[in-house]
Amino acid sequence: MPVVTPPRPDATLAPTDPLQILQSVFGYAAYRGPQAEIVERVVAGGDALVLMPTGGGKSLCYQVPAIARHRAGRGVTVVVSPLIALMHDQVGALEEAGVHASFLNSTLDLPDVQRIEREMMSGRLVLLYVAPERLTTPRMLAQLDSLAERRLLSLFAIDEAHCVSQWGHDFRADYLGLSVLHERFPAVPRIALTATADEHTRADIIERLQLEDARLFISSFDRPNIRYRVVEKDDPRRQLLRFLREEHEGAAGIVYCQSRKKVDETAAWLETEGIAALPYHAGLDSGVRQKHQDRFLREDGIVMVATIAFGMGIDKPDVRFVAHLDLPKNIESYYQETGRAGRDGEPAEAWMAYGLADVVNQRRMIDDGESGEEFKRLQRAKLDALLALAEATDCRRVRLLGYFGESSTACGNCDNCLEPPATWDGTEAAQKLLSCILRFQRHDQGPRAFGAGHLIDVLRGKRSDKVAQYGHERLSTFAVGADLDESRWRAVLRQLVALGCVMTEGEYQTLVLTDGARAVLKGELSLQLRVPNVAPRGGKTGRTTRVRGAAAREAPAGLDGAGQARFEALKSWRTEVAREHSLPPYIVFSNATLAEMARLAPDSLASLGEVSGVGAKKLEAYGREILRVLESA
């Protein structure tokens, strides 16, 4: 079969140089971080594994090479993406920038599928987004074979590559089939990308995708604009409401809950409190999920209450906060979920409330799982790392980055840096608590295990019915902890569970000692514990610093009065354009681009074209309208 190549436009109109593509198509003057090296590697036909934080510009690392290689006559780039929403947004943004892109997924009817397949097979399509399960069907593989024979298969880009790893936090079995790409198309370069992967996950990605020859690019995992904060649970609904009203009123954000029931209840409750909140989880009808997601992407100030079923691939840049009402499974999950805040580089916050029940529940889910012991051991280690982060008294960012192998210094932008927690020598208190559990097991009425509530009653000397029933007022540890209140004892117990000195077991989650308790009981280990820092009920939190929350509706900092008026006028214009095109507003132009327009107030197409984020196609499509809006504002 003869080689067929798509028509090649005049190089002066359609440059093949990657930097010129970055500037003319996407409107950016220069690359960020390692983007230039990654693009150079992929354009030249080399494989790459890219670890780059959310908001770091991963998509440009394959979109620029895709355009450059297509203009050089190499055909279509196939992008593997796990989510329909991500496909829609990416394709919409590319088409807005003048790049011919499409997707194949279950939302299309047969005529649309056939039309897109013809575009793909002709070589005219620059990028095609597909789900992993579609890519590995016999029909799709046969089409790719035909493209490869005609040298019109340019590149494979595997987004969210951590999904291939069973050690990772978001494993998807469909990704395992992607090893066929190397086996069947060894001459076609591949780039795999993810925002989150520890050492185990990286090794798994390389092995399962056969990327042994790929060059590894690891960017800093730091997201300096995100403030990390962890609070001890004490009526978490009330704590969440204070957080939203005092610091993020009117802002877009995500609240993560562990169960579908809790998602529904929390969203309904927030609505009664006057906060625009929507539920999202896999148990909802797909049409409802899509409607809620569209509202979140297209409207200002929506709070999405969700399980982890929501979020991956969501490109909304102005999410001002991510709140966790339940403890995630591990640091990878925490990092991935919190990373959905502040993609625009503006201040954002990651807030989490957690307590003893969270620790118990996560350990129980690991222990009760059907996985092998090696997998459980690793999951326990990952949970321990997250608990260490939650209980840390030093900089949270240092610990978070350290988990991914990156060294750093105190950030000055986490709760522990801004308000260093009080600590105390909890060694004696820990010994009392551990001794009390030990005496339950040795009591003359027979060894028994009890839960946290009864343990604390005994320590504080409370003569409850259960204490009388079991004769525990006769224990030597009865009332030895009367000097500490219940919240302090719960904090001690939580930290001992986190340290692995105490574990829970059975249906009623009773407390038993582990081998780790021995060193504390013998005085071989001293413990510096956090003092509980629970805000007084009905009072202020004491925080004087405020992350821009209501600023979701304010103009960016640095604009004078006239600049703010121009910014608001541009946002209104953008909303109308986005509605006409059925796109989220940020796909048309980002807030950062609108803010620069408002600040510079360009008065010609040439000067407008110098604004970052204004590519040639958008300048042609919207330039005169933007100048009109700026002039009349």
Secondary structure, DSSP 8 states (H G I E B T S, - for coil): ----------TTTS---HHHHHHHHH--SS--TTHHHHHHHHHTT--EEEE--TTS-HHHHHHHHHHHHHHTT--EEEEE-S-HHHHHHHHHHHHHTT--EEEESTTS-HHHHHHHHHHHHHT--SEEEE-HHHHTSHHHHHHHHHHHHTT-EEEEEESSGGGG-TTSSS--GGGGGGGHHHHH-TTS-EEEEES---HHHHHHHHHHTT-TTSEEEE-----TTEEEEEEE-SSHHHHHHHHHHHH-TT--EEEE-SSHHHHHHHHHHHHHTT--EEEE-TTS-HHHHHHHHHHHHHSSS-EEEE-TTS-TT---TT--EEEESS--SSHHHHHHHHTTS-TTSS-EEEEEEE-HHHHHHHHHHHHHSSS-HHHHHHHHHHHHHHHHHHH-SS-HHHHHHHHTT------S-BHHHHS---EEE-HHHHHHHHHHHHHHHH-TT------HHHHHHHHHT---HHHHHHTGGGSTTTTTTTTS-HHHHHHHHHHHHHTTSEEEETTTTEEEE-TTHHHHHTTS---EEE------TTS---------SGGGGS--TT--HHHHHHHHHHHHHHHHHHHHHT--HHHH--HHHHHHHHHH---SHHHHTTSTT--HHHHHHHHHHHHHHHHH-
